[in-house]
């Protein structure tokens, strides 16, 4: 028996929350951008862009002093800090609403200096009732998209230099923002994956929302390993 619309929506929200949980450590690591690699292909910088970035870094360093507010031994990415804080606030509110709805104890709010959304995401994912799925869906999707953008995982229109595991065509996967704000990888090849492997369809083409990307990556790694062994 197929799942009802509410059950499917609940599953999608939980998948988004679990995705955010999985990448939360990467987001925190990315606060030190000079030391931490991002977990997705980044666009190559031109020599001019490299020079501009290096100049800005030297200016930032020159303006620092031992009495400067928020002085740190290593430069940190303020945008990442703000993204992490925004997600923590959303996760705390979401977990509190879930607890109130299902009659469970509310998690203590994060204390001063605490920046860990993981417990609140896990709490919401574990206890989210179906009647809150529609309300929680945009919150969970927003958190997922913020993390993906902060980690340089999303480029609308960006073509991935990969071979599709099902149609065996290269460079036919493209990141697209679909109606409703859904970010997905769409295969542009003559592609008909097994139904169990397709996230959804867009204009007759198979596509996979971000919650499916981890599973999708496993299929790609299998193909790449097979190609490596054959070469």
C-alpha positions in Angstrom: 0.0 0.0 0.0 1.4 3.4 -1.0 2.0 6.1 1.6 -0.5 8.9 2.0 0.4 12.5 1.1 0.8 13.4 4.7 3.1 10.4 5.3 5.2 11.3 2.3 5.5 14.9 3.4 6.5 13.8 6.9 9.2 11.5 5.4 10.5 14.4 3.3 10.7 16.7 6.3 12.5 14.1 8.3 14.9 13.5 5.4 15.7 17.2 5.2 16.4 17.3 9.0 18.6 14.2 8.8 20.5 15.8 5.9 21.1 18.9 8.0 22.3 16.8 10.9 24.7 14.9 8.6 26.3 18.2 7.3 26.2 20.2 10.5 29.7 19.2 11.5 31.0 20.3 8.1 29.3 23.6 8.5 31.0 24.2 11.9 34.4 23.1 10.4 33.8 25.6 7.6 34.1 28.5 10.1 37.8 28.2 9.4 37.7 28.5 5.6 41.5 28.7 5.1 42.0 25.3 6.8 38.9 23.3 6.0 38.1 21.8 2.5 34.4 22.2 1.5 32.7 18.9 0.7 31.7 19.7 -2.9 33.2 20.9 -6.1 34.0 24.6 -6.0 34.3 26.8 -9.0 37.9 27.6 -9.9 39.0 31.2 -9.2 40.7 33.2 -11.9 44.1 34.7 -11.1 42.4 38.1 -10.7 39.9 36.6 -8.2 42.8 35.0 -6.3 44.6 38.3 -6.1 41.6 40.1 -4.9 40.8 37.5 -2.2 44.5 37.6 -1.0 44.5 41.4 -0.9 41.3 41.4 1.2 42.8 38.9 3.6 45.9 41.0 4.0 43.8 44.1 4.7 41.7 42.2 7.2 44.9 41.0 9.0 46.4 44.5 9.0 43.3 46.0 10.7 43.4 43.5 13.5 44.8 44.5 16.9 45.2 42.7 20.3 42.3 44.8 21.6 39.9 44.1 18.7 36.5 42.7 19.4 36.2 39.0 18.6 39.9 38.7 17.9 40.8 35.1 17.1 44.0 33.2 16.4 42.7 32.2 13.0 40.4 34.1 10.6 36.8 32.9 10.7 34.0 33.1 8.2 31.4 35.5 9.6 28.8 34.3 7.1 29.2 30.7 8.2 28.8 31.8 11.9 25.6 33.7 11.0 24.3 30.7 9.0 25.0 28.3 11.9 23.3 30.7 14.4 20.2 31.0 12.2 19.9 27.2 11.9 20.4 26.8 15.7 17.5 29.3 16.3 15.3 27.5 13.8 16.2 24.1 15.1 15.5 25.1 18.7 12.1 26.6 17.8 11.2 23.5 15.8 12.1 21.1 18.6 10.1 23.2 21.1 7.0 23.1 18.8 7.4 19.4 18.4 7.7 18.8 22.1 4.6 21.0 22.8 2.6 19.2 20.2 3.4 15.6 21.2 3.5 16.3 25.0 7.2 15.6 25.5 9.7 17.5 27.7 11.1 20.6 25.9 14.9 20.5 25.4 16.8 23.2 27.4 17.6 26.2 25.2 21.3 26.5 24.1 23.4 28.4 26.6 25.6 31.3 26.0 28.4 30.4 23.6 26.8 27.1 22.7 26.5 26.6 18.9 25.2 23.0 18.4 21.9 22.5 16.5 22.4 18.8 16.2 20.5 17.8 19.4 17.5 19.9 18.4 17.5 18.6 14.8 17.7 15.0 16.0 14.9 15.6 18.5 12.6 17.1 15.9 13.4 14.3 13.4 12.7 11.6 15.9 9.4 13.0 17.3 7.9 15.1 14.5 4.2 14.2 14.2 2.4 14.1 10.8 0.1 17.0 11.7 3.2 19.3 11.9 4.8 18.2 8.7 3.2 20.9 6.5 4.2 23.6 8.9 7.8 22.2 9.4 8.5 21.5 5.7 9.6 25.1 4.8 11.7 25.4 7.9 13.5 22.1 7.3 14.1 22.9 3.7 15.4 26.4 4.5 17.9 25.0 6.9 19.0 22.4 4.4 19.5 25.0 1.7 21.4 27.4 3.9 23.9 24.7 4.8 24.2 23.7 1.2 24.8 27.2 0.1 27.3 27.9 2.9 29.3 24.7 1.9 29.4 25.7 -1.7 27.3 22.7 -2.7 24.7 24.5 -4.8 25.2 26.3 -8.1 22.0 26.8 -10.0 22.7 25.6 -13.5 26.0 24.1 -12.6 26.8 21.0 -14.7 28.5 18.2 -12.7 31.5 16.5 -14.4 30.2 13.0 -13.6 28.9 10.0 -15.5 25.3 9.1 -14.8 25.1 5.6 -13.3 22.0 4.7 -15.3 22.2 6.3 -18.7 26.1 6.2 -18.7 26.3 9.6 -20.3 28.9 12.1 -19.0 28.2 15.7 -17.9 24.4 15.4 -18.1 23.7 16.1 -14.5 22.8 19.7 -13.7 21.9 21.5 -10.4 18.6 23.3 -10.9 16.2 25.3 -8.7 12.8 23.9 -9.4 9.4 25.6 -8.7 8.7 25.9 -5.0 12.4 26.5 -4.3 13.4 22.8 -4.5 17.1 22.4 -5.4 17.7 19.2 -7.3 20.1 17.4 -9.7 18.4 16.8 -13.0 19.7 14.3 -15.5 19.5 15.6 -19.1 20.4 12.3 -20.7 18.2 9.6 -22.2 17.7 8.2 -18.7 15.2 5.8 -17.1 16.5 4.7 -13.7 14.6 2.1 -11.7 11.6 3.6 -10.0 13.1 3.0 -6.5 16.2 5.1 -7.4 14.3 8.2 -8.7 13.7 11.0 -6.3 11.1 12.6 -8.6 10.6 13.7 -12.2 10.9 17.1 -13.9 9.7 17.5 -17.5 10.1 13.8 -18.1 13.6 13.7 -16.7 14.7 12.0 -13.5 15.8 14.3 -10.7 16.9 14.0 -7.2 16.3 16.6 -4.4 19.1 17.4 -2.0 17.9 14.8 0.5 18.8 12.1 -2.0 22.3 13.4 -2.8 24.1 11.3 -0.3 22.5 8.1 -1.7 23.2 9.4 -5.2 26.9 9.9 -4.4 27.2 6.2 -3.5 26.0 5.2 -6.9 28.5 7.6 -8.5 31.4 6.2 -6.5 30.5 2.7 -7.6 30.6 3.8 -11.3 33.9 5.6 -10.7 35.5 2.6 -9.0 34.3 0.3 -11.9 35.8 2.7 -14.4 39.1 2.9 -12.4 39.3 -0.9 -12.3 38.7 -1.2 -16.0 41.3 1.3 -17.0 
